[in-house]
Amino acid sequence: MTETNWAVSFHERRLPRTETRDGDHRNAYQRDKARVLHSAAFRRLQAKTQVLGVGLSDFYRTRLTHSLEAAQIGTGITAQLCSKYPQLTDVLAMDATLIETLCLAHDIGHPPFGHGGEIALHYMMHEHGGFEGNGQTFRIITQLEPYTAAHGMNLCRRSILGLVKYPNFVDTLNKQEIHPTKPMSFRQVRADDWHPPKGLFRCDEALFDWLLTPFNEQDKSLFSTYNDVANGHSKTRFKSFDCSIMELADDIAYGIHDLEDAIVMDMVRKQDFFTSVTVPLSQLEIPWLSKSIESLTDKLFSAVHHERKNAIGALVNCFITAIAIETVEGFEHPLLAYKAALPKHVEQALSLFKRFVYRNVIRRADVQQLEYKGQLIVMSLFEAFSADPTRLLPESTQQRWRDAEEQGLGMRIIADYISGMTDEFAARLYANLFSPKHGNSLDNLHL
């Protein structure tokens, strides 16, 4: 595709390339994809919870397989948008590898034990800037992943922008009054009381400012605006064009592919799906889908594996091909002035699937018990490390903690360390620290 004048500035990296490798003809986004794929943060997704706890079965999805499926969907969305809007996608300098990279990397900041781990870290970090998985992704790609000495993966500006789903700061979006007084015991921490606002960490503001440098002042200001929410944290309003594609791919993977796990493991009943999804979807008058949803339901719950796969593929294709490019009022820069979106009635249909997975799978008592267990593990580890960091943290992390503590950011280093753990590593470390029958081996003390 033809590069526009502005696109060149979005290839810029914080650390300029100092060497050119013979025969390397990759573009900026191909190099970024390689950096994500070869990162430790990406590999750890294979052992982090997506919906169901890691280790209960060898079938269902982890955060790694979810990210791979989202990446495949993202490239499909890119292909169909390029076909639908050839002139506009040329103006936007769309790149399938860029979108694939965003989808691969979008979950690398999420801690062990899914939302239980996120709740736990936000609770422990509440007085130190909070914690949120997407904000942690920003830290990993810009600072923490040791691809460079101090600039993380050193991705190009456009790749980083595409991973910023919530362009404001946790402390700005946080509504203190919705959090209750902290309970006396970790066991009394209610998840619904400690959901974090979705945003970046204030300590990373300088990096965010660098990211937005190519935009004019009006675009910068509007991009970071947010809406107040009654009885909840404030929510940001806008995303970049690339990020809107990544988020749609994530939603489709969550609503359709994660549903497959629940069906195969007999966690949901066909009648409940029929009532919650099939019937209301049939009334939305979506071409093909509304008329086909009953037969698709039969295939989804078929005992024949290939019929279920065929239904999953048909649903994914239906949502991908419905996506359109819309304008966003008020912005001048193309990356902010356009977004990928589903038509309203198709968006409602996808929401039916997402709500069904949430209510009938994620909110199941046995799934929530696993999250709660992980929540307790993470809070206990954080309490131990923060009580005596120079004794309990690994040596390399101790030095980072000392450097950060001089700026009052020592707790952030502890959050970085714990959020990078896999479910299994965190559980094993918890046992080493708190169980008298564990902890005899030094092999498990380094992440």
C-alpha positions as CSV (number, residue, x, y, z in Angstrom):
1,M,0.0,0.0,0.0
2,T,1.0,3.6,-0.6
3,E,2.5,5.2,2.4
4,T,1.0,8.6,3.4
5,N,3.2,11.5,4.7
6,W,1.9,11.1,8.2
7,A,2.4,7.3,8.3
8,V,6.2,7.7,8.3
9,S,6.2,9.5,11.6
10,F,4.2,6.7,13.1
11,H,7.0,4.3,12.3
12,E,9.3,6.2,14.7
13,R,10.6,4.3,17.7
14,R,11.9,5.9,21.0
15,L,15.2,4.1,20.5
16,P,16.4,4.9,16.9
17,R,17.6,1.9,14.9
18,T,21.4,2.0,15.1
19,E,22.2,-1.0,13.0
20,T,20.9,-2.5,9.7
21,R,21.1,-6.3,9.4
22,D,22.2,-7.6,6.0
23,G,19.3,-8.9,4.0
24,D,16.5,-7.7,6.4
25,H,13.8,-6.4,4.2
26,R,11.0,-6.4,6.8
27,N,8.8,-3.4,7.3
28,A,8.3,-1.8,10.7
29,Y,5.2,-3.9,11.5
30,Q,6.8,-7.2,10.6
31,R,9.7,-6.4,13.0
32,D,7.2,-5.5,15.7
33,K,5.3,-8.8,15.2
34,A,8.6,-10.7,15.6
35,R,9.4,-8.8,18.9
36,V,6.0,-9.7,20.3
37,L,6.2,-13.3,19.3
38,H,9.7,-13.8,20.7
39,S,8.9,-12.0,24.0
40,A,8.7,-13.7,27.4
41,A,5.5,-11.8,28.1
42,F,3.8,-13.4,25.1
43,R,5.0,-16.9,25.9
44,R,3.6,-16.7,29.4
45,L,0.1,-16.3,27.9
46,Q,0.1,-20.1,27.4
47,A,-0.1,-20.5,31.2
48,K,-2.5,-17.7,32.0
49,T,-6.2,-18.1,32.5
50,Q,-8.6,-17.0,29.7
51,V,-12.0,-18.0,31.0
52,L,-11.4,-21.3,32.7
53,G,-8.5,-22.1,35.0
54,V,-5.3,-23.4,33.4
55,G,-4.7,-27.1,34.0
56,L,-8.3,-28.3,34.3
57,S,-8.4,-29.6,30.8
58,D,-6.1,-29.8,27.7
59,F,-8.9,-28.6,25.4
60,Y,-10.0,-25.1,26.3
61,R,-8.4,-21.9,25.5
62,T,-5.7,-20.1,27.4
63,R,-4.9,-16.4,26.9
64,L,-2.3,-17.5,24.3
65,T,-4.8,-19.5,22.1
66,H,-7.3,-16.7,22.6
67,S,-4.8,-14.2,21.3
68,L,-3.9,-16.4,18.3
69,E,-7.6,-16.7,17.4
70,A,-8.1,-12.9,17.8
71,A,-5.1,-12.4,15.5
72,Q,-6.6,-14.6,12.8
73,I,-9.9,-12.7,13.1
74,G,-8.0,-9.4,13.0
75,T,-6.3,-10.3,9.7
76,G,-9.7,-11.4,8.3
77,I,-11.2,-8.0,9.3
78,T,-8.3,-6.2,7.6
79,A,-8.7,-8.1,4.4
80,Q,-12.4,-7.5,4.1
81,L,-12.1,-3.8,5.0
82,C,-9.4,-3.4,2.3
83,S,-11.8,-5.1,-0.2
84,K,-14.8,-2.9,0.9
85,Y,-12.9,0.4,1.1
86,P,-9.8,0.3,-1.1
87,Q,-9.3,4.1,-1.4
88,L,-10.0,4.7,2.3
89,T,-7.8,1.9,3.6
90,D,-5.1,3.3,1.3
91,V,-5.4,6.7,3.0
92,L,-5.3,4.9,6.4
93,A,-2.2,2.9,5.3
94,M,-3.7,-0.3,6.7
95,D,-1.4,-3.2,7.3
96,A,-2.5,-6.7,8.1
97,T,0.7,-7.5,10.0
98,L,0.1,-4.5,12.2
99,I,-3.4,-5.6,13.1
100,E,-2.1,-9.2,13.7
101,T,0.6,-7.8,16.0
102,L,-2.0,-5.8,18.1
103,C,-4.2,-8.9,18.5
104,L,-1.3,-11.1,19.5
105,A,-0.1,-8.5,22.1
106,H,-3.4,-7.2,23.5
107,D,-3.5,-9.4,26.6
108,I,0.1,-9.6,27.6
109,G,-0.4,-7.2,30.5
110,H,-3.1,-9.3,32.2
111,P,-2.0,-10.9,35.5
112,P,-2.3,-14.6,36.6
113,F,-5.8,-15.9,37.4
114,G,-7.7,-13.7,35.1
115,H,-9.9,-11.0,36.6
116,G,-9.3,-12.4,40.1
117,G,-5.6,-11.4,39.7
118,E,-6.5,-8.0,38.3
119,I,-8.9,-7.3,41.2
120,A,-6.2,-8.4,43.7
121,L,-3.5,-6.1,42.2
122,H,-5.8,-3.1,42.0
123,Y,-6.9,-3.6,45.6
124,M,-3.2,-3.8,46.8
125,M,-2.2,-0.9,44.5
126,H,-5.2,1.3,45.2
127,E,-3.2,3.9,47.1
128,H,-0.3,3.6,44.7
129,G,-1.8,4.4,41.3
130,G,-4.0,1.3,40.9
131,F,-3.6,-1.6,38.5
132,E,-5.3,-2.5,35.3
133,G,-4.4,-5.1,32.7
134,N,-4.4,-2.8,29.6
135,G,-2.3,-0.2,31.5
136,Q,0.2,-3.0,32.3
137,T,0.4,-4.0,28.6
138,F,1.5,-0.4,27.9
139,R,4.2,-0.8,30.5
140,I,5.5,-4.1,29.1
141,I,5.8,-3.0,25.5
142,T,7.3,0.4,26.4
143,Q,9.6,-0.4,29.4
144,L,9.6,-3.8,30.9
145,E,10.1,-6.5,28.2
146,P,13.9,-6.8,28.0
147,Y,14.2,-6.5,24.2
148,T,16.1,-3.3,24.8
149,A,17.9,-1.9,27.9
150,A,15.2,0.7,28.8
151,H,12.6,0.9,26.1
152,G,10.8,-2.5,26.4
153,M,10.0,-3.9,23.0
154,N,10.7,-0.5,21.4
155,L,7.7,-0.9,19.0
156,C,7.0,1.8,16.5
157,R,4.6,4.5,17.5
158,R,1.6,3.2,15.6
159,S,1.8,-0.2,17.1
160,I,1.9,1.2,20.6
161,L,-1.1,3.5,19.8
162,G,-3.1,0.5,18.6
163,L,-2.6,-1.2,21.9
164,V,-3.9,1.8,24.0
165,K,-7.6,0.9,24.5
166,Y,-8.2,3.5,27.1
167,P,-6.3,6.8,26.5
168,N,-6.4,8.4,30.0
169,F,-5.1,7.6,33.4
170,V,-6.4,5.3,36.2
171,D,-6.2,8.0,38.8
172,T,-8.3,10.4,36.6
173,L,-10.9,7.8,35.8
174,N,-11.1,6.4,39.3
175,K,-14.1,7.3,41.5
176,Q,-12.9,6.9,45.0
177,E,-16.4,7.0,46.5
178,I,-17.5,3.7,44.9
179,H,-14.7,1.8,46.8
180,P,-15.8,0.7,50.3
181,T,-13.5,0.9,53.4
182,K,-10.9,-1.7,53.0
183,P,-11.9,-4.9,54.9
184,M,-9.8,-6.3,57.7
185,S,-9.1,-9.6,55.9
186,F,-8.2,-10.4,52.3
187,R,-10.9,-13.1,52.3
188,Q,-13.5,-10.3,52.7
189,V,-12.5,-8.4,49.5
190,R,-15.5,-8.4,47.2
191,A,-14.6,-8.4,43.5
192,D,-17.5,-6.1,42.6
193,D,-16.2,-3.5,44.9
194,W,-12.7,-3.3,43.4
195,H,-13.0,-3.4,39.7
196,P,-10.3,-1.0,38.4
197,P,-11.0,1.9,36.0
198,K,-9.6,1.1,32.6
199,G,-6.7,3.3,31.7
200,L,-2.9,3.9,31.9
201,F,-0.8,4.5,35.0
202,R,0.1,8.1,35.9
203,C,3.8,7.1,36.3
204,D,3.8,6.4,32.5
205,E,2.5,9.8,31.5
206,A,5.7,10.9,29.8
207,L,5.6,7.9,27.5
208,F,1.9,8.6,26.7
209,D,2.9,12.2,25.8
210,W,5.6,10.9,23.5
211,L,3.1,8.6,21.8
212,L,0.7,11.5,21.0
213,T,3.3,13.9,19.7
214,P,2.3,13.7,16.0
215,F,-1.3,14.8,16.8
216,N,-2.4,18.4,17.0
217,E,-3.5,19.8,20.3
218,Q,-7.2,19.5,19.6
219,D,-6.9,15.8,18.6
220,K,-4.8,15.1,21.7
221,S,-7.3,16.8,24.0
222,L,-10.4,15.1,22.5
223,F,-8.7,11.7,22.3
224,S,-8.3,11.6,26.1
225,T,-11.9,12.8,27.0
226,Y,-14.1,10.5,29.0
227,N,-17.7,10.1,30.2
228,D,-18.8,10.0,33.8
229,V,-20.7,6.9,34.7
230,A,-23.3,6.7,37.5
231,N,-22.1,4.4,40.3
232,G,-19.0,3.5,38.4
233,H,-15.6,4.6,37.2
234,S,-15.4,7.1,34.3
235,K,-14.8,5.6,30.9
236,T,-12.8,6.9,28.0
237,R,-14.6,7.7,24.7
238,F,-12.2,7.1,21.9
239,K,-9.7,4.6,20.4
240,S,-7.4,4.8,17.4
241,F,-8.6,3.2,14.1
242,D,-6.2,0.2,14.5
243,C,-7.3,-0.3,18.1
244,S,-11.0,-0.4,17.0
245,I,-10.2,-3.4,14.7
246,M,-8.2,-5.2,17.4
247,E,-11.1,-4.7,19.9
248,L,-13.6,-6.1,17.5
249,A,-11.4,-9.2,16.9
250,D,-11.1,-9.6,20.6
251,D,-14.8,-9.4,21.2
252,I,-15.6,-11.9,18.4
253,A,-13.0,-14.3,19.7
254,Y,-14.5,-14.0,23.2
255,G,-18.1,-14.2,22.3
256,I,-17.9,-17.0,19.7
257,H,-14.7,-19.1,20.3
258,D,-14.8,-19.0,24.1
259,L,-18.4,-20.2,23.8
260,E,-17.1,-23.4,22.2
261,D,-15.1,-24.2,25.3
262,A,-18.3,-24.0,27.4
263,I,-20.3,-26.2,25.1
264,V,-17.7,-28.9,24.8
265,M,-17.2,-29.1,28.5
266,D,-21.0,-29.3,29.1
267,M,-21.0,-26.0,31.1
268,V,-24.0,-24.6,29.3
269,R,-27.3,-26.1,28.2
270,K,-28.8,-25.9,24.8
271,Q,-32.2,-24.7,26.1
272,D,-30.6,-21.8,28.0
273,F,-28.7,-20.8,24.8
274,F,-31.9,-21.0,22.8
275,T,-33.7,-18.7,25.3
276,S,-30.9,-16.2,25.8
277,V,-29.4,-16.0,22.3
278,T,-31.4,-17.9,19.6
279,V,-34.8,-16.4,20.2
280,P,-33.8,-12.7,20.6
281,L,-31.3,-12.9,17.8
282,S,-33.9,-14.3,15.4
283,Q,-36.0,-11.2,16.1
284,L,-33.2,-8.7,15.1
285,E,-33.8,-9.1,11.4
286,I,-30.1,-9.5,10.5
287,P,-29.7,-10.8,6.9
288,W,-28.9,-14.6,6.9
289,L,-28.1,-14.7,10.6
290,S,-31.6,-14.2,12.0
291,K,-33.0,-16.9,9.7
292,S,-30.1,-19.3,10.2
293,I,-29.6,-19.0,14.0
294,E,-31.8,-22.0,14.8
295,S,-30.0,-24.4,12.6
296,L,-26.7,-22.9,13.8
297,T,-27.8,-23.6,17.4
298,D,-28.4,-27.3,16.5
299,K,-24.9,-27.5,15.0
300,L,-23.3,-25.7,17.9
301,F,-24.7,-28.3,20.3
302,S,-24.2,-31.2,18.0
303,A,-22.3,-34.3,19.2
304,V,-20.5,-34.3,15.8
305,H,-17.4,-32.2,16.1
306,H,-17.2,-30.9,12.5
307,E,-20.8,-29.5,12.7
308,R,-19.9,-27.4,15.7
309,K,-16.7,-26.2,14.0
310,N,-18.8,-25.3,10.9
311,A,-21.2,-23.3,13.0
312,I,-18.4,-21.5,14.8
313,G,-16.8,-20.6,11.5
314,A,-20.0,-19.4,10.0
315,L,-20.7,-17.1,13.0
316,V,-17.2,-15.6,12.9
317,N,-17.5,-14.9,9.2
318,C,-20.9,-13.3,9.7
319,F,-19.5,-10.8,12.2
320,I,-16.3,-10.1,10.3
321,T,-18.1,-9.4,7.0
322,A,-20.6,-7.0,8.7
323,I,-17.8,-4.7,10.0
324,A,-17.7,-1.2,8.4
325,I,-15.6,1.9,8.6
326,E,-17.3,4.9,10.2
327,T,-16.2,8.5,10.7
328,V,-15.5,9.9,14.2
329,E,-16.5,13.5,14.5
330,G,-14.1,16.1,15.8
331,F,-10.8,14.6,14.8
332,E,-8.4,15.8,12.1
333,H,-5.9,12.9,12.0
334,P,-7.0,9.9,10.0
335,L,-6.0,7.4,12.7
336,L,-8.5,9.1,15.0
337,A,-11.1,10.3,12.5
338,Y,-12.1,6.8,11.5
339,K,-13.1,3.6,13.3
340,A,-14.1,0.1,12.5
341,A,-17.6,-0.8,13.9
342,L,-20.4,-3.3,13.6
343,P,-23.9,-2.0,12.5
344,K,-26.0,-1.5,15.6
345,H,-28.2,-4.6,15.1
346,V,-25.2,-6.8,14.5
347,E,-23.4,-5.3,17.5
348,Q,-26.5,-6.3,19.5
349,A,-26.3,-9.8,18.2
350,L,-22.6,-10.1,19.2
351,S,-23.5,-8.7,22.7
352,L,-26.0,-11.6,23.1
353,F,-23.2,-14.1,22.7
354,K,-20.9,-12.1,25.0
355,R,-23.5,-11.8,27.7
356,F,-24.3,-15.4,27.5
357,V,-20.7,-16.4,28.0
358,Y,-20.4,-14.0,30.9
359,R,-23.6,-15.0,32.7
360,N,-23.5,-18.7,32.1
361,V,-19.7,-19.4,32.2
362,I,-17.7,-16.7,33.9
363,R,-20.2,-16.1,36.6
364,R,-20.6,-19.8,37.4
365,A,-19.8,-20.5,41.1
366,D,-17.0,-23.0,40.3
367,V,-15.3,-20.5,37.9
368,Q,-15.7,-17.7,40.4
369,Q,-14.2,-19.9,43.1
370,L,-11.1,-20.4,41.0
371,E,-10.8,-16.6,40.5
372,Y,-11.3,-16.0,44.2
373,K,-8.6,-18.5,45.0
374,G,-6.2,-16.8,42.6
375,Q,-7.3,-13.4,44.0
376,L,-6.2,-14.5,47.5
377,I,-2.9,-15.9,46.2
378,V,-2.0,-12.7,44.5
379,M,-2.9,-10.5,47.5
380,S,-0.9,-12.7,49.8
381,L,2.2,-12.6,47.5
382,F,1.9,-8.8,47.2
383,E,1.7,-8.4,51.0
384,A,4.8,-10.6,51.5
385,F,6.9,-8.8,48.9
386,S,5.9,-5.3,50.0
387,A,6.6,-6.2,53.6
388,D,10.3,-7.1,52.9
389,P,11.2,-6.5,49.2
390,T,14.9,-6.6,49.6
391,R,14.7,-10.0,51.3
392,L,12.0,-11.8,49.2
393,L,12.2,-10.3,45.7
394,P,14.6,-11.9,43.1
395,E,17.9,-10.0,43.0
396,S,17.3,-8.4,39.6
397,T,13.8,-7.2,40.7
398,Q,15.3,-5.9,44.0
399,Q,17.5,-3.5,42.1
400,R,14.5,-2.2,40.1
401,W,12.7,-1.8,43.3
402,R,15.5,0.2,44.9
403,D,15.7,2.5,41.9
404,A,11.9,3.0,41.8
405,E,11.6,3.5,45.5
406,E,13.7,6.6,45.3
407,Q,10.8,8.1,43.3
408,G,8.1,6.6,45.5
409,L,7.3,3.9,42.9
410,G,8.5,0.8,44.7
411,M,5.0,-0.7,44.8
412,R,4.7,-0.5,41.1
413,I,7.7,-2.7,40.7
414,I,6.1,-5.3,42.9
415,A,2.9,-5.1,40.8
416,D,5.1,-5.5,37.7
417,Y,6.7,-8.6,39.1
418,I,3.5,-10.4,40.2
419,S,1.5,-9.5,37.1
420,G,4.2,-11.2,35.0
421,M,3.7,-14.5,36.7
422,T,1.8,-17.4,35.2
423,D,-1.0,-19.1,37.2
424,E,1.2,-22.1,38.0
425,F,4.3,-20.0,39.0
426,A,2.2,-17.8,41.3
427,A,0.6,-20.9,42.9
428,R,3.9,-22.6,43.4
429,L,5.5,-19.5,44.9
430,Y,2.6,-19.1,47.2
431,A,3.1,-22.7,48.4
432,N,6.8,-22.2,48.8
433,L,6.2,-19.1,51.0
434,F,3.2,-20.2,53.1
435,S,3.1,-24.0,53.1
436,P,5.4,-25.8,55.6
437,K,5.6,-28.8,53.3
438,H,6.9,-26.8,50.3
439,G,9.8,-24.5,49.6
440,N,12.7,-27.0,49.8
441,S,13.8,-26.4,46.2
442,L,15.6,-23.3,45.0
443,D,14.6,-24.1,41.4
444,N,11.3,-22.4,41.6
445,L,12.4,-19.0,43.0
446,H,13.2,-17.3,39.7
447,L,10.6,-16.1,37.1
